[in-house]
Amino acid sequence: MKRALIFFSFVLFLACKEQPKEAAETSVSKNENTRTEQVENTFGIVIHGGAGTILKKNMTPEKEAEYKAKLEEAIRVGHTILKNGGTSLEAVEKTINILEDSPLFNAGKGAVFTSEGSNELDASIMDGSTLNAGAVAGVKTVKNPINLAKEVMLNSPHVLLSGSGAEQFAKTQHLELVDPSYFFTENRMKALERVKEKEKNKEANQTTAFYDPVIRNAKFGTVGCAALDKNGNLAAGTSTGGMTNKKWNRIGDSPIIGAGTYANNATCAVSSTGWGEYFIRGMVAHDISAMMEYKGISLKEATSEVIQKKLTALGGTGGIVAIDRNGNVSMEFNTEGMYRATMNADGQLTIGIYKE
């Protein structure tokens, strides 16, 4: 009997001793859940409005203020969507709409002219949660090409549609179509005239023409956005008028998934801007994601490696904006400037134009 009492007392002692541990484990579990929830509720957005030889000495205070105001307007639209629990896809689309509707940027209303004096628009969008994507190239009557790219992704079995076929599909989706004259802006027409004049004067010296700043910068433009929503889903989109004086229905990197746009919840979302041929050769947007996945490096390390080393070694110029699954942002470029802005979950806004 005595032994039984001792044994029972010992078991009771152990049970009491374990209780604080269980309570502690419950507390830790709750804390872990809280930390996880905070990470899941993190969101952010980053945009670009093109990269190139953007120098402060060539910019009037009025024009600089105009660019910054439009960048802020655009990013606040997307940020509000994310803050209210909207999806990263919706934030990307609506943010890019603001930039497409502005004549300041080489997309939508502000698209540059082809050699024939027309406007041919490209766009793409990608969902990081499913790796589904949609893109269009060479459209001439779609007011907001990024909207058509999204419809291709959601309502067609395809990824990339082009030209008249893409416009026929736009009609079936009841998207807003405009007369091609909608895209005419005087400054873009003057840019085409300057490039043509430069090329004409330098036909005898192709090397000089290749390095002429006016001709070289005719390759830049493009708007883009990458976003992370509260559900941890990433998305990216890109829209452009392409290259000034482009010929033969040239298509750049913007509608090419993996080059101009890429999003993967496992890594990051990326939108590119720059000399498209090099971004295609380097598959720049996907390469950034792949380096993060395969090498286990950070977003900043991956974007720096790809833009400052790989792209530069190829002879390519331009930049990217990107956001990873934890809300970290990178705005990397190897040109003199890039119109850019970012906002995080705390509402902190950063806007830049020139190289810092």
Secondary structure, 3 states (H helix, E strand, C coil): CHHHHHHHHHHHHHHHHHHHHHHHHHHHHHHHHHHHHHHHCCCEEEEEEEEECCCHHHCCHHHHHHHHHHHHHHHHHHHHHHHCCCCHHHHHHHHHHHHHCCCCCCCHHHCCCCCCCCCCEEEEEEECCCCCEEEEEEECCECCHHHHHHHHHHHCCCCEEEHHHHHHHHHHCCCCECCHHHHCCHHHHHHHHHHHHHHHHCCCCHHHHHHCHHHHHCCCCCEEEEEECCCCCEEEEEEECCCCCCCCCCCCCCCCECCCEEECCCCEEEEEEECHHHHHHHCHHHHHHHHHHHHCCCHHHHHHHHHHHHHHHHCCCEEEEEEECCCCEEEEECCCEEEEEEEECCCCEEEEEECC
